[in-house]
Amino acid sequence: MSFRRGRRLGLDIGSVRIGVAACDPDGILATPLTVVRRGDEPAALRALAEIIDEYEPIEIIVGDPRSLDGTARAAAGAALEFARRIGETTTTPIRLVDERFTTAEAHQALAAAGRNSRQRREIVDAQAAVIILQHALEYEHTTGAAAGRDMPQTEGEP
């Protein structure tokens, strides 16, 4: 299998915010798009559906919250359930990719770029989505296989 051409979206689903990133059709570079607030979930789902419609991705890469030992974290269930709701609004396939260390990596990158803690807090989720998506792109470019795993179809499945 070789690299599949087409845009992809990356999502870092948190309890308060969802970071959104996109890549170019050749999958070279992931860039931050926006941060969607989750306070009003129907509005958040509508905002994400609009982004999906606009970018027409071939797939959506969602961060899969895991503990250091690889087991699902407490936040994993809520994030997975929200990802399922996103899946109900689109026919675009969703893949889950390990997101361990992405938020810490995003904070480090933003600090290195001179952002203060308040500035980082506002955009760290979008930067984490960039890291999730970039890792998935690099994996596929290197191996020729899609990164991560397909979204489980049934509730309760990790």
One Martini backbone bead per residue (centre of mass of N, CA, C, O) as a GRO file, in nm:
protein
  158
    1MET     BB    1   0.098   0.035   0.021
    2SER     BB    2   0.038   0.365  -0.033
    3PHE     BB    3   0.001   0.681  -0.037
    4ARG     BB    4  -0.283   0.866   0.024
    5ARG     BB    5  -0.445   1.094  -0.140
    6GLY     BB    6  -0.540   1.364   0.072
    7ARG     BB    7  -0.717   1.508   0.292
    8ARG     BB    8  -0.689   1.579   0.645
    9LEU     BB    9  -0.811   1.547   0.973
   10GLY     BB   10  -0.743   1.671   1.303
   11LEU     BB   11  -0.825   1.554   1.644
   12ASP     BB   12  -0.854   1.707   1.974
   13ILE     BB   13  -1.038   1.564   2.228
   14GLY     BB   14  -1.185   1.742   2.477
   15SER     BB   15  -1.385   1.852   2.738
   16VAL     BB   16  -1.373   2.167   2.621
   17ARG     BB   17  -1.188   2.112   2.359
   18ILE     BB   18  -1.126   2.122   1.994
   19GLY     BB   19  -0.878   2.036   1.795
   20VAL     BB   20  -0.787   2.160   1.461
   21ALA     BB   21  -0.657   1.998   1.167
   22ALA     BB   22  -0.466   2.016   0.856
   23CYS     BB   23  -0.391   1.902   0.525
   24ASP     BB   24  -0.255   1.843   0.249
   25PRO     BB   25  -0.303   1.634  -0.024
   26ASP     BB   26   0.008   1.512   0.026
   27GLY     BB   27   0.080   1.494   0.337
   28ILE     BB   28   0.310   1.695   0.456
   29LEU     BB   29   0.132   1.929   0.619
   30ALA     BB   30   0.034   2.029   0.930
   31THR     BB   31  -0.233   2.255   1.037
   32PRO     BB   32  -0.388   2.486   1.206
   33LEU     BB   33  -0.729   2.595   1.246
   34THR     BB   34  -0.890   2.530   1.530
   35VAL     BB   35  -1.117   2.592   1.808
   36VAL     BB   36  -1.366   2.397   1.968
   37ARG     BB   37  -1.626   2.432   2.170
   38ARG     BB   38  -1.815   2.206   2.405
   39GLY     BB   39  -2.049   2.334   2.569
   40ASP     BB   40  -2.211   2.308   2.285
   41GLU     BB   41  -2.247   2.024   2.124
   42PRO     BB   42  -2.425   2.085   1.878
   43ALA     BB   43  -2.247   2.324   1.785
   44ALA     BB   44  -1.985   2.161   1.758
   45LEU     BB   45  -2.091   1.962   1.546
   46ARG     BB   46  -2.158   2.176   1.335
   47ALA     BB   47  -1.874   2.295   1.305
   48LEU     BB   48  -1.741   2.029   1.216
   49ALA     BB   49  -1.921   1.976   0.969
   50GLU     BB   50  -1.831   2.230   0.817
   51ILE     BB   51  -1.533   2.155   0.796
   52ILE     BB   52  -1.573   1.890   0.649
   53ASP     BB   53  -1.719   2.011   0.403
   54GLU     BB   54  -1.488   2.206   0.319
   55TYR     BB   55  -1.234   1.984   0.311
   56GLU     BB   56  -1.288   1.695   0.221
   57PRO     BB   57  -1.191   1.441   0.362
   58ILE     BB   58  -1.069   1.107   0.366
   59GLU     BB   59  -1.005   1.163   0.679
   60ILE     BB   60  -1.019   1.119   1.039
   61ILE     BB   61  -0.801   1.214   1.300
   62VAL     BB   62  -0.806   1.073   1.627
   63GLY     BB   63  -0.739   1.103   1.941
   64ASP     BB   64  -0.620   0.843   2.169
   65PRO     BB   65  -0.663   0.807   2.491
   66ARG     BB   66  -0.368   0.726   2.685
   67SER     BB   67  -0.170   0.569   2.877
   68LEU     BB   68   0.152   0.484   2.927
   69ASP     BB   69   0.058   0.163   2.910
   70GLY     BB   70  -0.200   0.183   2.682
   71THR     BB   71  -0.443   0.242   2.829
   72ALA     BB   72  -0.738   0.357   2.885
   73ARG     BB   73  -0.860   0.642   2.971
   74ALA     BB   74  -1.113   0.808   3.115
   75ALA     BB   75  -1.141   1.005   2.858
   76ALA     BB   76  -1.191   0.798   2.627
   77GLY     BB   77  -1.496   0.755   2.631
   78ALA     BB   78  -1.583   1.050   2.571
   79ALA     BB   79  -1.419   1.086   2.311
   80LEU     BB   80  -1.540   0.845   2.157
   81GLU     BB   81  -1.833   0.937   2.168
   82PHE     BB   82  -1.787   1.201   2.013
   83ALA     BB   83  -1.670   1.067   1.760
   84ARG     BB   84  -1.930   0.915   1.694
   85ARG     BB   85  -2.101   1.171   1.650
   86ILE     BB   86  -1.938   1.266   1.414
   87GLY     BB   87  -1.990   1.006   1.241
   88GLU     BB   88  -2.305   1.076   1.213
   89THR     BB   89  -2.233   1.348   1.020
   90THR     BB   90  -2.056   1.140   0.842
   91THR     BB   91  -1.874   0.945   0.583
   92THR     BB   92  -1.611   0.984   0.706
   93PRO     BB   93  -1.351   0.835   0.809
   94ILE     BB   94  -1.237   0.707   1.129
   95ARG     BB   95  -0.929   0.744   1.314
   96LEU     BB   96  -0.724   0.608   1.568
   97VAL     BB   97  -0.464   0.782   1.756
   98ASP     BB   98  -0.213   0.801   1.942
   99GLU     BB   99  -0.175   1.077   2.206
  100ARG     BB  100   0.068   1.057   2.354
  101PHE     BB  101   0.223   1.368   2.445
  102THR     BB  102   0.090   1.599   2.270
  103THR     BB  103   0.039   1.827   2.476
  104ALA     BB  104   0.328   1.854   2.574
  105GLU     BB  105   0.446   1.906   2.292
  106ALA     BB  106   0.279   2.160   2.237
  107HIS     BB  107   0.377   2.332   2.471
  108GLN     BB  108   0.676   2.327   2.390
  109ALA     BB  109   0.646   2.457   2.110
  110LEU     BB  110   0.510   2.722   2.210
  111ALA     BB  111   0.732   2.808   2.405
  112ALA     BB  112   0.959   2.815   2.187
  113ALA     BB  113   0.776   3.047   2.031
  114GLY     BB  114   0.692   3.253   2.285
  115ARG     BB  115   0.453   3.155   2.443
  116ASN     BB  116   0.240   3.201   2.678
  117SER     BB  117   0.021   3.046   2.882
  118ARG     BB  118  -0.231   3.186   2.770
  119GLN     BB  119  -0.174   3.140   2.470
  120ARG     BB  120  -0.151   2.832   2.485
  121ARG     BB  121  -0.435   2.758   2.591
  122GLU     BB  122  -0.588   2.857   2.323
  123ILE     BB  123  -0.389   2.654   2.111
  124VAL     BB  124  -0.304   2.363   2.206
  125ASP     BB  125  -0.521   2.185   2.065
  126ALA     BB  126  -0.437   2.248   1.773
  127GLN     BB  127  -0.143   2.154   1.809
  128ALA     BB  128  -0.216   1.862   1.888
  129ALA     BB  129  -0.357   1.800   1.618
  130VAL     BB  130  -0.105   1.834   1.449
  131ILE     BB  131   0.059   1.605   1.580
  132ILE     BB  132  -0.133   1.376   1.522
  133LEU     BB  133  -0.137   1.414   1.213
  134GLN     BB  134   0.168   1.407   1.153
  135HIS     BB  135   0.218   1.123   1.260
  136ALA     BB  136   0.024   0.983   1.061
  137LEU     BB  137   0.164   1.074   0.801
  138GLU     BB  138   0.446   0.957   0.859
  139TYR     BB  139   0.358   0.667   0.885
  140GLU     BB  140   0.240   0.636   0.598
  141HIS     BB  141   0.495   0.721   0.441
  142THR     BB  142   0.677   0.490   0.567
  143THR     BB  143   0.465   0.222   0.539
  144GLY     BB  144   0.176   0.251   0.368
  145ALA     BB  145  -0.001   0.273   0.622
  146ALA     BB  146  -0.243   0.331   0.819
  147ALA     BB  147  -0.301   0.487   1.096
  148GLY     BB  148  -0.404   0.310   1.340
  149ARG     BB  149  -0.761   0.281   1.391
  150ASP     BB  150  -1.059   0.200   1.367
  151MET     BB  151  -1.360   0.282   1.445
  152PRO     BB  152  -1.562   0.177   1.662
  153GLN     BB  153  -1.903   0.069   1.634
  154THR     BB  154  -1.930   0.010   1.940
  155GLU     BB  155  -2.026   0.054   2.238
  156GLY     BB  156  -1.754  -0.008   2.468
  157GLU     BB  157  -1.541  -0.007   2.268
  158PRO     BB  158  -1.194   0.077   2.279
   0.00000   0.00000   0.00000
